[in-house]
Amino acid sequence: MSRLPVMTSKRVLTSSNSENSQFMAPAEKKMRREQDAHKPQAAATVIGHRQAPAAATRAPLSASTRTAGAATVAIGPSRGVSKRPIASAAPRGAAVAKPSAATKTVGVGGSRRKPWDLKGKVTDMEDKIRTYQTKARSANEEMETLKGSLSHNQNRMSQLEKEVEQQKSQIRKYETQLEALSQVRQELEKVSSDKNLLQKELSNLEQKYKVVETLRDSQETELQTLKMKLSVQESTMTRLQNTLRDREEEVHSLKETVAEQKEELHAGEMERRRLHNTIQELKGNIRVFCRVRPLVDGGFSKHIQLPASDDKSIVLAKTEESHTGKTGDTHKNYNFSFDRVFGPKASQQEIFDEISLLVQSALDGYNVCVFAYGQTGSGKTYTMEGEEYDDTRGVIPRAVQQVFKAGQKLATQGWEFTFTASFVEIYNETLRDLLYTGKASKRPEHEIRKMSNNEVTVTNLTYEKVYTEDQVQGLIALAKQNRSTAQTSQNDRSSRSHSVFQLHIEGVNAGRDVTCKSTLCLVDLAGSERMVKSQSQGDRFKEMTAINSSLSNLGIVITSLANKESHIPYRNSKLTYLLQGCLGGNSKTLMFVNISPELDSFGETLNSLRFASKVNDCVIGTASSNKK
Ligand SMILES: Nc1ncnc2c1ncn2[C@@H]1O[C@H](COP(=O)(O)OP(=O)(O)OP(=O)(O)O)[C@@H](O)[C@H]1O
């Protein structure tokens, strides 16, 4: 059986084995050893046929198998055999030994027999046949062994194939795992780059942490300091809390005292008002102050004498030349006394000090009226309004200031005051609103009305709520402006008109359920000079008549009040009608008589002093407060 697959298989295995000997399975190794064990045998067989050692060495197991096969099936020529066909040497097809002999003849050169030694040759052939038979047997045995080995190898191969398959599947698994691992590696790389970033971040954070630690250390130090301070302050606070408790107790008792004192104060205030008004009444509800204006050049007027010993008298002295010349000049003194006489050096403050008590009465609920009477240029406006600088401010701004201050002071006793101002001019028995700000062409007309509660009001008049002195100062300026506008059309009109500033005061003491209401009237009268009848005509005559009428009517009203007459002719002039509420039993009246120091005003001064003296002699009935 000469079959090449064994050889092919062997070659494959050999090759495979040589390449993968280190990975050879134990069974495979065993098989290899068995194959190796057969090799020398085969080689020996070939050597026995006098094959060249090199060929024997080179000849693989298949070669010897082929040789053995040839010997079994058709003993063919070996390489060393001559090209002479064996078949021709064998006369009978069955004689297997003959070609062998021929082979020996050719192959065994050392023991050649004589051509005639046929017997020897036969013997040789027989030996050879025996040898070949032996070889064939051993070849058969070997073949059987090889078959077994082959089957073993086939099993082994199938096993190996299985193993290969297993390995392949294992490899596939490994590949899958490898793929998974490559993904893992990618992830790992990503993680690694992330890690680098994080490490950088970490190092940044570590640096920051160090900074923060440093900061924390310093802050801890600071904290310690603060804690110490806190503990000091806590102890201070405890001390202060104790003190506070003591103080609170003190405050509580003080509050009680304050409440008691408030009660006392209120009672005292009431008492003060009562006494104050008693004094005012004792002084007279109508008083007259005389004020002498300084000379323009600051000189001295000889005809006006103010006795140094007393501030209530004034002497008007006149020296009259003798008409005959036979007798000396005659001196005539006119003595007057008033509640107070102010010389030319008296300041605005001194003047106000004297009337401030009267202004206080207005807050106590009494109507108060202050007039300035005198000839033109005698200082009425200066006395009432004054000038804008502090020292030269007149009665109106000072009175308002005092009223506001006193109102604030009384607020601590629960009083709440509202002040309303109006400023009106009476010219030729016509009323004109001095706080009017509209168009001149639309100036309204005004009427004086007496309300059912006996209060007097003027229709269409501006009644301005005032809260500050500055505001009042603004109203005075506005009034001046309105008067000067009128003056441009009628020369020196202000001298021939009365201006009446009224401050309506309303007070409420809700806690004690007390209210009070009063009016403070500050009046700058028209010039009181008498015109020579022959010189006055037309409008001037009309003006003069109106002025004379209202001023003389003022005198009549005052006299009527003093005489307690049943009818008081208030309605005879706009001035007395307007001032009705401020004149009479329920009011306190002060008249300034302003006189000019010039000698040529002597007559007018005398007239003024006489008029004032008449007023001064009046004692108007006891005033009563408008308090409810
Ligand atoms: N006591 C005084 N001290 C200084 N100057 C005064 C004093 N009295 C008046 N004057 C000044 O005399 C001038 C005339 O005064 P004022 O205008 O007050 O008079 P009047 O009586 O109001 O006049 P009229 O009736 O024209 O209004 C003004 O320039 C004023 O500044």
Ligand as a Chemical Component Dictionary entry (heavy atoms), coordinates in Angstrom:
data_LIG
# 
_chem_comp.id                   LIG 
_chem_comp.type                 NON-POLYMER 
_chem_comp.pdbx_formal_charge   0 
_chem_comp.three_letter_code    LIG 
# 
loop_
_chem_comp_atom.comp_id 
_chem_comp_atom.atom_id 
_chem_comp_atom.alt_atom_id 
_chem_comp_atom.type_symbol 
_chem_comp_atom.charge 
_chem_comp_atom.model_Cartn_x 
_chem_comp_atom.model_Cartn_y 
_chem_comp_atom.model_Cartn_z 
_chem_comp_atom.pdbx_ordinal 
LIG N1  N1  N 0 -36.626 154.214 63.254 1  
LIG C1  C1  C 0 -36.082 154.414 62.057 2  
LIG N2  N2  N 0 -34.752 154.240 61.896 3  
LIG C2  C2  C 0 -34.180 154.433 60.695 4  
LIG N3  N3  N 0 -34.848 154.791 59.570 5  
LIG C3  C3  C 0 -36.183 154.974 59.652 6  
LIG C4  C4  C 0 -36.855 154.785 60.887 7  
LIG N4  N4  N 0 -38.159 155.041 60.683 8  
LIG C5  C5  C 0 -38.278 155.349 59.366 9  
LIG N5  N5  N 0 -37.091 155.300 58.744 10 
LIG C6  C6  C 0 -36.852 155.619 57.355 11 
LIG O1  O1  O 0 -37.631 156.740 57.020 12 
LIG C7  C7  C 0 -38.200 156.595 55.746 13 
LIG C8  C8  C 0 -39.702 156.683 55.817 14 
LIG O2  O2  O 0 -40.195 155.691 56.627 15 
LIG P1  P1  P 0 -41.490 154.886 56.282 16 
LIG O3  O3  O 0 -41.593 154.586 54.851 17 
LIG O4  O4  O 0 -41.546 153.733 57.191 18 
LIG O5  O5  O 0 -42.583 155.886 56.631 19 
LIG P2  P2  P 0 -44.151 155.722 56.517 20 
LIG O6  O6  O 0 -44.735 156.373 57.671 21 
LIG O7  O7  O 0 -44.454 154.308 56.371 22 
LIG O8  O8  O 0 -44.488 156.455 55.195 23 
LIG P3  P3  P 0 -45.752 156.205 54.253 24 
LIG O9  O9  O 0 -46.933 156.650 54.984 25 
LIG O10 O10 O 0 -45.415 157.019 53.081 26 
LIG O11 O11 O 0 -45.723 154.789 54.020 27 
LIG C9  C9  C 0 -37.792 155.281 55.214 28 
LIG O12 O12 O 0 -36.699 155.432 54.370 29 
LIG C10 C10 C 0 -37.339 154.521 56.429 30 
LIG O13 O13 O 0 -36.325 153.634 56.165 31 
# 
loop_
_chem_comp_bond.comp_id 
_chem_comp_bond.atom_id_1 
_chem_comp_bond.atom_id_2 
_chem_comp_bond.value_order 
_chem_comp_bond.pdbx_ordinal 
LIG N1  C1  SING 1  
LIG C1  N2  SING 2  
LIG C1  C4  DOUB 3  
LIG N2  C2  DOUB 4  
LIG C2  N3  SING 5  
LIG N3  C3  DOUB 6  
LIG C3  C4  SING 7  
LIG C3  N5  SING 8  
LIG C4  N4  SING 9  
LIG N4  C5  DOUB 10 
LIG C5  N5  SING 11 
LIG N5  C6  SING 12 
LIG C6  O1  SING 13 
LIG C6  C10 SING 14 
LIG O1  C7  SING 15 
LIG C7  C8  SING 16 
LIG C7  C9  SING 17 
LIG C8  O2  SING 18 
LIG O2  P1  SING 19 
LIG P1  O3  DOUB 20 
LIG P1  O4  SING 21 
LIG P1  O5  SING 22 
LIG O5  P2  SING 23 
LIG P2  O6  DOUB 24 
LIG P2  O7  SING 25 
LIG P2  O8  SING 26 
LIG O8  P3  SING 27 
LIG P3  O9  DOUB 28 
LIG P3  O10 SING 29 
LIG P3  O11 SING 30 
LIG C9  O12 SING 31 
LIG C9  C10 SING 32 
LIG C10 O13 SING 33 
# 
